Each structure stands twice: as structure tokens, then as C-alpha cells.
Amino acid sequence: MRKHDKADPGALDVVWAIVLIQGAITILTGVEAVIGSLAMGVIVPAAPIILLSFGGGALALASARGIRRGRSWARRVTRIAEYLVLASGILTVLGSVLLDRRLPGVTSLSVSVIAPLTVIVLLRRNIASFTSAPAELVAS
């Protein structure tokens, strides 16, 4: 029996899907950065962005795989990464509101605020139900 079977497996499936999509988007962002930097001939200055995109995408895909298998390390890594993405998203929204006097686009809000917030809430709810499961088993 996998660890997360005691908790809400539906919530973990949603988290898995969101993290998988985030990983794919991040990998595609890295591919886009490679193509754009090759077209402009600036591959060396763009190298850190390319490496971060591929590294972040690989981390997200590995975390999604670990979440699917019920690994606690994957939930922990995902939660930390989502907090970082959410903090960056909040700074982006604040910067956009203060400098442009408008909210960022729907896609930007979805990727940088709504998706991380959803993952954090679902993981917190899942951890709460997981930690309360042994007490329920003892009582019965």
C-alpha cells in the first residue's frame, strides 16, 4: 500500500497533473530560450536562463513522478518550489500593478500565482489528512 492511499488520492492526482504541466511548460521555455538565443546569436549570455529552465523543468518532472509514486520527499520539494514560484509571482503582480498600473495577463497569473497556490493548498490538506490517519487507526 502506498503512503498517500490513507490521504486524499484525488488531491494528489490534481497536484501531480499541475506539477507535470508546470514541468512541461518550463522545459518548453528552455527550448524557446535556446531557439531565440541561437537566432539572435547570444547563446553565452542566455546560458544561465537556459540552464535554469531545463533544471527547473527536470526538477518539476522528477517531483511529479515522485508524487505519483507517493514519495514524501517529492511532496516536500514540490511545496518548497511552489512557495518560491508563488513568491516570484506575487512580486511580478506587485511590480506590474505599481509600474504599469494594471494586472498581468491571465496566463501569467495562472502560471505564477493560481497554480502554485492550488498545489500548496492541496498538499497542505493532504499532509493534514495523512498525519491524522494514524490517530484514527489507533482509536478504532
C-alpha positions in Angstrom: 0.0 0.0 0.0 1.3 3.4 -1.0 1.7 6.1 1.6 -0.8 8.5 0.2 -3.6 6.0 0.0 -4.6 7.0 3.5 -4.9 10.6 2.5 -6.9 12.1 -0.4 -5.6 10.4 -3.6 -7.8 12.7 -5.7 -5.9 15.7 -4.4 -2.6 14.1 -5.1 -3.7 13.3 -8.7 -4.5 17.0 -9.2 -1.2 18.0 -7.7 0.6 15.5 -10.0 -1.2 16.9 -13.1 -0.4 20.5 -12.2 3.3 19.9 -11.4 3.6 17.8 -14.6 2.2 20.6 -16.7 4.4 23.1 -14.9 7.5 20.9 -15.7 6.5 20.7 -19.4 6.0 24.4 -19.6 9.4 25.1 -18.0 11.1 22.6 -20.4 9.4 24.3 -23.4 10.5 27.7 -22.0 14.1 26.4 -22.1 13.7 25.2 -25.7 12.3 28.6 -26.6 15.3 30.3 -25.0 17.7 28.1 -26.9 15.9 28.8 -30.2 15.7 32.5 -29.5 19.3 32.8 -28.4 20.6 30.9 -31.4 18.5 33.1 -33.7 20.0 36.2 -32.2 23.5 34.8 -31.7 23.6 35.4 -27.9 23.9 31.8 -26.6 26.5 32.6 -24.0 24.6 35.4 -22.2 21.4 33.3 -22.3 23.1 30.2 -20.9 22.0 30.8 -17.2 18.4 31.2 -18.3 18.6 28.1 -20.4 20.2 26.0 -17.6 17.6 27.3 -15.0 14.8 26.4 -17.4 15.9 22.9 -18.1 17.0 22.3 -14.4 13.6 23.6 -13.1 11.7 21.6 -15.6 13.7 18.4 -14.7 13.1 19.0 -11.0 9.3 19.5 -11.6 9.1 16.4 -13.7 11.0 14.4 -11.1 8.8 15.7 -8.4 5.7 14.9 -10.4 6.9 11.3 -10.7 7.7 11.1 -7.0 4.3 12.5 -6.1 2.7 9.9 -8.4 4.6 7.2 -6.5 3.7 8.6 -3.1 7.1 9.8 -2.0 7.3 12.2 0.8 10.5 13.9 -0.5 8.6 14.8 -3.7 5.8 16.5 -1.7 8.4 18.4 0.3 10.4 19.5 -2.7 7.3 20.5 -4.6 6.0 22.5 -1.7 9.3 24.4 -1.4 9.4 25.0 -5.2 5.8 26.2 -5.3 6.4 28.7 -2.4 9.3 30.1 -4.4 7.2 30.3 -7.6 4.4 31.9 -5.6 6.7 34.5 -4.1 8.1 35.3 -7.5 4.5 35.6 -8.9 3.5 37.9 -6.1 6.5 40.1 -6.8 5.6 40.1 -10.5 2.0 41.1 -9.8 3.1 43.9 -7.4 5.6 45.2 -9.9 3.1 45.1 -12.7 0.5 46.9 -10.6 2.9 49.5 -9.3 4.7 50.2 -12.5 2.1 49.6 -15.2 -1.0 50.3 -13.2 -2.6 47.1 -14.3 -2.6 43.4 -13.5 -0.6 40.9 -15.6 -2.3 38.7 -18.1 -4.4 35.7 -17.3 -1.7 33.3 -18.4 0.9 34.9 -16.2 -1.4 35.0 -13.2 -2.4 31.3 -13.8 1.1 30.1 -14.0 2.8 32.2 -11.3 0.0 32.6 -8.7 -3.0 30.4 -9.2 -1.3 27.1 -10.0 1.3 27.3 -7.1 -1.4 28.4 -4.7 -3.6 25.4 -5.7 -0.7 23.0 -5.3 0.3 24.4 -1.9 -3.3 24.2 -0.6 -3.8 20.7 -1.8 -0.5 19.5 -0.4 -1.2 21.1 3.0 -4.7 19.5 3.1 -3.2 16.1 2.1 -0.5 16.3 4.7 -3.1 17.2 7.4 -5.2 14.2 6.5 -2.1 12.0 6.3 -0.9 12.9 9.7 -4.3 12.5 11.3 -4.8 9.0 9.7 -2.7 7.0 12.3 -4.6 8.5 15.2 -7.9 7.4 13.6 -6.5 3.9 13.2 -5.4 3.7 16.8 -8.8 4.9 18.1 -10.7 2.2 16.2 
